[in-house]
Amino acid sequence: LTVAMIFFIFVGATAFSTIFRNVYGEDLIIEFIEYLELGPWPLLIMLMVTIFLLGFFFDFLEITLIILPVFDPIIRTMAVEFAPHLGLEDPTNQAMREYVEAQVIYWFAILVAVNLQTSFLTPPFGFALFYMKGVAPSGVKMQDIYKGIIPFVCLQVVGIILVLLFPDLALWLPEQVFGR
């Protein structure tokens, strides 16, 4: 049953992404974002808050398969603007531009991964909450678990902020593995 559910999510997300692209949905979102005239930082924060809020209602798998393909072109267009924050020089040629884009995508992927961890903890659908209820003594109410999870959600937010402010936390390992 679980495999069928995951497969159904994959099929639905693929269908959504295909239809979304065929009706120029990405272009619509990019135009909307350009209309807002947000700089790269407010836009990145808006994307992170969107993922965080979606984590309250959707599983990480749905967010990953449906939302990330929508956000991908946005992040790629902002890559050059984040180069100085990542300690990279402004790209002067195509090879350097591709490297900068890859670094920004790694950074964004880690930000999203840290953000998606929160979806396990946030009510009403956080899986970890139901695991806790399953192993908790019979006197523990769901409300108690919801209250108890607040410090952990705050820690997740601190983790997101740390990766935002210190991108080397996310980029050090890929740089060691893949080199420059």
NORQUI-V264338 format. One record per backbone hydrogen bond with DSSP energy under -1.0 kcal/mol. CO is the residue of the C=O (numbers start at 1). NH is the residue of the N-H. If there is no record, write none. Layout:
CO & NH
CO & NH
This chain:
1 & 5
2 & 6
3 & 7
4 & 8
5 & 9
6 & 10
7 & 11
8 & 12
9 & 13
10 & 14
11 & 15
12 & 16
13 & 17
14 & 18
15 & 19
16 & 20
17 & 21
18 & 22
19 & 23
20 & 25
21 & 24
24 & 28
25 & 29
26 & 30
27 & 31
28 & 32
29 & 33
30 & 34
31 & 35
32 & 36
39 & 43
40 & 44
41 & 45
42 & 46
43 & 47
44 & 48
45 & 49
46 & 50
47 & 51
48 & 52
49 & 53
50 & 54
51 & 55
53 & 56
54 & 57
54 & 58
56 & 125
59 & 63
60 & 64
61 & 65
62 & 66
63 & 67
63 & 68
67 & 71
68 & 72
71 & 75
72 & 76
73 & 77
74 & 78
78 & 82
82 & 86
83 & 88
84 & 87
93 & 97
94 & 98
95 & 99
96 & 100
97 & 101
98 & 102
99 & 103
100 & 104
101 & 105
102 & 106
103 & 107
104 & 108
105 & 109
106 & 110
107 & 111
108 & 112
109 & 113
110 & 114
111 & 115
112 & 116
113 & 117
115 & 118
116 & 119
117 & 120
118 & 121
118 & 122
120 & 128
122 & 126
126 & 130
127 & 131
128 & 132
129 & 133
130 & 134
131 & 135
132 & 136
137 & 140
141 & 145
142 & 146
143 & 147
144 & 148
145 & 149
149 & 153
150 & 154
151 & 155
152 & 156
153 & 157
154 & 158
155 & 159
156 & 160
157 & 161
158 & 162
159 & 163
160 & 164
161 & 165
162 & 166
166 & 169
167 & 170
167 & 171
168 & 172
171 & 175
172 & 176
173 & 177
174 & 178
175 & 179
